Each structure stands twice: as structure tokens, then as C-alpha cells.
Amino acid sequence: MAVDGNMGSGLAAMNVANAAMGAAAMVVGQYYMTQINDQFDQINGELDKIATFQDKEYQSKIYALVAEV
């Protein structure tokens, strides 16, 4: 099947636009993945603080029991 000149150039332009949109989508996706990763790092830091606090609380209860016995 033959493609006339105007249709062929239109398809080429659509391919270029499609490639540009794909690249833009990757850049935007990477940006949001970085934002999500930063949020997870922040949440992880807060969870570490909570875990440390609970460990110290547990240890203090054990020390209090040992001292009482």
C-alpha cells in the first residue's frame, strides 16, 4: 500500500510528537518518584525514632523489674 507524501509527513510528525510525549512522561514520572522516595525516607526516619523510644521504654521496664526483684 502506497502512502502519499502528505500522509507520510503527517505520520512522521505524529511519531515525533509521540516520542516527545513519552520523554516528557518519563521526566514527570521520575520527578514524582523522587518526591515519593523523599516522603518514604522521612516516614522511615520517624518510624526509627518511634522504634528507638519503644526499645528504651522496654529496657527501662526490664531494669525496673530487675531492681524490684
Buried (B, 14 or more C-beta within 10 A) or exposed (E): EEEEEEEEEEEEEEEEEEEEEEEEEEEEEEEEEEEEEEEEEEEEEEEEEEEEEEEEEEEEEEEEEEEEE
